[in-house]
Amino acid sequence: MANYGSSFWKKTPFLKLLLSMMVGILVQWRFQLSIKSLTILFSIAFVSLASFFVIPFFNRFRLAVVNGLFTSLLFFSFGALLAWQKDIRNNKEWLGNFYQPKSGLIVTIDEPPVEKTKSIKANTTVQYLLQNDSAIPVKGKIIVYFKKDSALNLQYGTQLIFKKSLQEIKNSGNPGGFDYRQYSLFQGITHQVYLKPEEFEILETKNQSWFRNFIYDTRQKVLNILRTNIPSKKELGLAEALLIGYKDDLEQSLVQSYTNTGVVHIIAISGLHLGLIYWLLSMLFKPLQKEKRPDGYGQF
């Protein structure tokens, strides 16, 4: 059994590196190590590995274990650095570094708003904070909830200006409940706000791209087909998530059940994503396909 395990790791050395990087990502999200500490770890591992090249070739085998440890440390710190860089809160231009309760905001709606039970939800990107008659460019995303009768004319690319205090996204308080705060943070979303009709203005300018317009229009056509043919809301939400990755109609209880059983990735990786990956791989490896000869033998 030991020999089988040893043989497996020798045949798949990339798994060790992948596991080290994954551990680094998880540790960084859990403990929020400082960039200084991560840089020191990465530098130590890099310099140590580089020094192995000046050691006589046969002596490297004696230090194979040490070499493996520093290699794991290198990928661990690299994964942690990636997680640190992806955390919007570590960006110097993050809106949380400049925001004040009396600040005005200019935001752009990132995708078509979604109708909820008592409101309409829109994911938006904050472009400017308005303070002391000046516009400060910032980075970050917030969720804006509109009263239903005030958001009927809103669409992808619409720009809004408002001056209302933001609220940090928090969990419900149930220790075993879905970690909505972390889920939002993974998408770069840190705040939310509820706006009544008199609390915002729609700007004349729009921030759109034809490609994203095409994507959203196509998605809406597919959603209309699914909603016409699947009457049950629970099955409809699951079908939308699995086929095209649309998760706004998923029931929260269903998501929590998938999370508790450890199969939430089934929802995250939709059939459309798999189809795109298959198409991309087919295009990349098409030159390697064998051409058939008339006599039945293949050649490259």
N, C-alpha and C positions, 0 to 999 in steps of 0.2 A: 504493500500500500504506500509505503514511504517512497519507494522507487517510482511508483506511478505519479505521485504528487511532485516529486523532484523533476521528473521528465516533463510533466505538464508545464511547470513554471519555466523550464528551459526552452520549451517550444513557443511559449507565449510571454516573452519578457516584457512586452509593452503593457501587459495587464498590471504588472508591479508599478510601473510608472503612472498608469492611469489611476490606480487605487491611491497612490501617494498624492496625486493632484486632487482627487476627490476628497480625501481626508482634509487637505489644506483648505479647500473651499468650505467644507462643513465647519471646520474649526473657526475659520474667519467669520462666518455668519453667526456662529454661536457666541464667540468670545470677543469679537471686534478688536483684534490686535492692532496696534499702531503701525503706521506706515514705516516708521523708523525701525521698529523691531523686525518687520518683515524684510526690509531692505538689508539689514544686518545678516539675517539668516540666509537670504539668497546670496549675498556676497561671500559669506563664509563657505557655503556649499560650492559656489562657482570657482572660487580661488583654490579650494582644496582639490576639486576634480581636475582643474588645470595643472596643478602641481604633479599629478600622477604621470603626466607626459614627460617629465624630466627624470622620473625614476627609471632605472634600468628595466628593460622589458621583462626579464624573468622574475624580478623582485615584485612586480605588480601582482603576481598570482598570490603572493603571501599576504597582500593587503586587499584581497578581493572583497572581503567582508566590509572593510572600512570604505572601500570604493562604493559598494552597494548602499551603505548607510548615507553617504554624502549625496549619492544620486537620488535616493528617496527624499532626502532633505531638500535638494534642489527643486524637485517637482512639487513637494509639499509647499514650499514657500512660493513657488510660481503660481500654484492654484490659489493660495491665499491672496497673492497680489492681484490676480484676476478678479477675485471676489471683492476685494477692496476697491478696485477700479470701477467695477460695475455698480457699486453702491452709490446712488446719486447723492447721498448725504456727504460723501467725501469730495464732491466736486466743489471747487472754490466758488463757482457761479450758482450753486444751488440756492433756490429761492429762500430756504430756511435760514440762510446766513444773513439775509437782508430784510426779511419780512417783518413788518410791524402791524399791529392790529388796525391802524388807520391807513394802511397802504392801499392804493388802488392797483388793480391788476388788469392787464390785457392778455386774454387767452384765446387760443384757437382750438376749435373742436376737431379732434383727431379722426373721428369716425362717426357714422350716422348714429344719432341718439337712440337709446333703447327705452321703450316704454315699460315702466314698472307698475306695481299695484296702485301707488298713490303719487307717483312722480315720474319724471322722465330723466334718465341718467345719461350723462355724456362725459366721456374721458377727454380731457383737454390738456394742452401744453401751455404752460405759462411763458410768455415772451418778455413781458416788461412789468416791473413794479414801478408805480407812480408815487414818488415821494418828493416833497418840497419842490414842486413844479419841474421835476426832472424825471426822465424815464430811464430806469436801470435795467439793462438786459440781463436776464436770469435764465436758469435751466431748471426744469422740474415739471412734474405732471400732477394734476389734481382732478378729482371727480366733482362734477357740478350736477346737482339735482335741481330740476326745474319743476315748478307747478305745471300740471299738464296743459292748462289753457295758455301758458306763456311760452311754450317751447315748440309750438306746432310748425313754425316757419324756420326752425333751426336745422342745419344740415352740416355735413362734413365740410370743413374749411371755413365755416362762419367764425368771425372774430367778435369777441365781446369785451366790454369794459364794465367793471363793477368795483364797488368799494364796500366790501363786507368782510368781516373777520373770518378767516379760515379756521377749520377745526382739524386737528390731527386725527388720522385714522386710527381707531382703537378697536380692540376685540370686545366681544360681548361680556367677557369676564368669566365665562365658563372654562375652567382649566382643561377640560377634555374637548372643547369645541374647536371648530375650524379656525385656524390662525389667519384671519382675514387681513390683519395688519401686515404680516410677513408676505402673504400672497400679493398684496398690493405693492409692497416694497420691491419685490422681485421685478415688477413692471415699471419701477421708477415713480410710483404714485405714493405720496406721503400725506396729502391733505385732502379735505373735502369741504363743500359748502352747499347750502340750500338757498336758492334765489327765487324770490317772488317777482312778479312782472315789473314792478316799479323799482327793482333793485339792480337792474342791469340795462345796458344799451347795446344794440347791435351795430357794429361798425359797417361802413359801406364796403370796405376792403375785404377780400377773401384770400385765404392761403390754401390753394388747392393744387393738385397735380393730376394730369389726365390719366396717368397710370392707376393711381389709387381710386380715382373716380370709376374707372373701368372695373377694377377689382370689386368695389363695393356694389356697383350695379349688378355685376354677375352674381355675387353672393346673394343679393336680394332676390334675384330671379330663382335661384336654387332654393332659398328659404320659402318662397311662395309655393313652389312645387311641393316641398315637404309638408308645409302646413295644410295644403289642400288634401293631401293623401293620408296624413297621420293625425287622426282626431284627438288622441290622448296626449295631454300635455307632457306627462312624464316620459313616455316613449319618444315624443317629438323632440324634447330637449336632448335626450341621449343620442338620437339619430343625427341631430344637427352637430353635436360635438364630435361624434365619431366620423362623420362624412366630410365636413368642411371646417371643423375646429371652432364652430360658433357655440360659445358656452353661456351666453346671457340668458338662455331659457332653461338652463339646468336647475333642477330643484336643489336647494341647499342641503337637504337631508340626504339626497342621493350622492352628492359630492363628498359629504362627510362619511358616508358608508364606504365609498370607494377608498377614501383616505385611510380609514380605520383598518381595512383589509389589505392595504398595501398595493392596490392595483389602480391607483388614480392615474398612473401613466397611460392607461388604456384610453382615458378621455383626452389627455394632453396630446397624444400622438394620433392625429386624425388620419382617416383614409386618404385625404387630399395630400397631407404631408408625406405619407408613404409613397403615394403616386408620384409626387414631384421628385423624391429621392430616387425612385426607380428610374424615372425618365432621365435624370441627371447622370446616374451611373451608366445607363445604357448609352448615352451620348459620349461619355468619357471613354468607355471601353469598346465602342464600336470599331475603331481601327484594329483591335486585337481579334476580332471575329475571324474565323476560318472561312476561306472561300472554297466552295466545293468544285472539284474537277469533274469533267464528264465521266472519268473512269471510277468515280466514287471516292478517291483519296482526297484528303484535305491538305491545304497548304495555307500559310499565313499570307 
